[in-house]
Amino acid sequence: MYKINYKSVVFAFVLQMLVGVLWYASTPIAFLGRLSSEQGANIPSIAVMTVFPLSVIAYLMFTAWLLVKAKGLSGIGRFFLVVGTWLFIVFPNAVFVSLHLDLNQIEVVYLLSFGVVNCLIAAIILPLWQPSRSIFRG
C-alpha cells in the first residue's frame, strides 16, 4: 500500500510559499489601487496570511491523496494527472473571473499564474518523489 510522502508535501509547500511571496511582491499597480511606495510596505492582511498557507496545504494534501489513489500510473502519467486536474478543474475559473470581475486578459492571466506555477511544482515534486520503503518494519 502506497502512502503519502509527507517530506515531498512539505518541500512542495515551502517552494510554493516562496513563489507566493514573489508573486505577491510583483502585484501590478492595477490590483493594488495605489503605488506600493506611496504607503510604505505592502503587507497583506492577517486573513490573507492565514488563508493562503491553509489553501496551499489543502491543495497539496488533496493532490498527494489523489496520487496515492491513482494506482497503475507511471511517473509521467501522474504528472499529467496533476496538470489535468488543474486544466479541467481550475482553469475554467478564468472564464468566471473574466466575466464577473470585469478584468482584462492580462489581469486574468496574472490571477491564474500563481495556480499554474503551483500546479507545476506539485506535478514535478509529488509524483516523482515516492515515499521511501524500509525493510525494517517495526
C-alpha positions in Angstrom: 0.0 0.0 0.0 1.4 3.4 -1.0 1.4 6.2 1.5 1.6 9.9 1.2 5.2 11.2 1.2 4.9 14.0 3.7 8.5 15.1 3.0 7.6 15.8 -0.6 4.4 17.7 0.5 6.4 19.9 2.9 9.1 20.5 0.3 6.5 21.5 -2.3 4.7 23.6 0.3 7.9 25.6 1.1 8.6 26.1 -2.6 5.0 27.2 -3.2 5.2 29.7 -0.3 8.4 31.2 -1.7 6.7 31.5 -5.1 3.7 33.0 -3.4 5.8 35.7 -1.7 7.5 36.6 -5.0 4.1 36.5 -6.8 2.5 38.8 -4.2 5.5 41.1 -4.3 5.2 41.6 -8.0 1.5 42.5 -7.9 0.7 45.0 -10.7 -0.4 48.5 -9.6 -3.9 47.9 -11.1 -4.6 45.3 -8.3 -3.1 47.5 -5.5 -5.0 50.6 -6.4 -2.0 52.7 -5.4 1.7 52.7 -5.8 3.4 50.5 -3.3 5.9 53.3 -2.5 3.0 55.7 -1.5 2.0 53.9 1.7 5.2 52.2 2.7 5.4 48.4 2.9 2.7 46.5 1.1 1.8 43.9 3.7 -1.2 41.6 3.3 -3.9 41.3 6.0 -3.9 38.7 8.7 -6.8 36.9 7.0 -4.8 36.6 3.7 -1.7 35.5 5.6 -3.8 32.8 7.3 -6.0 31.6 4.4 -3.2 31.5 1.8 -1.0 28.8 3.5 -4.0 26.8 4.5 -5.3 26.7 1.0 -1.9 25.7 -0.4 -1.5 22.9 2.1 -5.1 21.7 1.4 -4.3 21.7 -2.3 -1.1 19.7 -1.8 -2.7 17.2 0.6 -5.6 16.6 -1.9 -3.1 16.2 -4.8 -1.0 13.8 -2.8 -4.1 11.8 -1.7 -5.2 11.7 -5.4 -1.8 10.4 -6.5 -1.9 7.7 -3.8 -5.4 6.6 -5.1 -4.3 6.6 -8.7 -2.7 3.2 -9.0 -1.0 1.8 -12.1 0.2 5.1 -13.5 3.8 5.9 -14.3 5.6 9.0 -13.2 4.7 10.8 -16.4 1.1 9.7 -16.1 1.0 11.1 -12.5 2.5 14.3 -13.8 -0.3 14.6 -16.4 -2.9 13.7 -13.8 -1.9 16.7 -11.7 -1.7 19.0 -14.7 -5.0 17.7 -16.0 -6.8 18.4 -12.7 -5.6 22.0 -12.9 -6.6 22.3 -16.6 -10.1 20.8 -16.2 -11.0 22.0 -12.7 -9.2 25.3 -12.0 -8.7 26.7 -15.5 -12.4 27.2 -16.2 -12.3 29.8 -13.4 -10.6 32.0 -16.0 -13.9 32.4 -17.8 -15.8 33.1 -14.5 -13.2 35.6 -13.3 -13.1 37.5 -16.6 -16.9 37.7 -16.9 -17.8 38.6 -13.3 -14.9 40.7 -12.2 -14.6 42.7 -15.4 -10.9 42.2 -15.7 -8.9 42.4 -18.9 -7.0 39.4 -20.3 -3.6 40.4 -18.7 -5.2 40.7 -15.3 -6.9 37.3 -15.6 -3.6 35.7 -16.6 -1.9 37.3 -13.6 -4.5 36.0 -11.2 -4.2 32.5 -12.6 -0.4 32.5 -13.0 0.1 31.5 -9.4 -2.1 28.5 -9.8 -0.1 27.4 -12.9 3.2 27.7 -11.0 1.8 25.8 -8.0 0.4 23.1 -10.3 3.8 22.6 -12.0 5.6 22.5 -8.7 3.2 19.9 -7.4 3.2 18.0 -10.7 7.0 17.7 -10.6 7.7 17.0 -6.9 4.8 14.9 -5.7 4.6 12.2 -8.4 8.3 11.7 -8.8 9.4 11.7 -5.1 7.9 8.4 -3.9 7.9 7.6 -0.2 10.8 5.6 0.9 10.2 2.0 1.9 12.0 0.5 4.8 12.8 -3.2 5.1 12.9 -2.7 8.8 9.2 -2.6 9.8 8.5 -2.1 13.4 
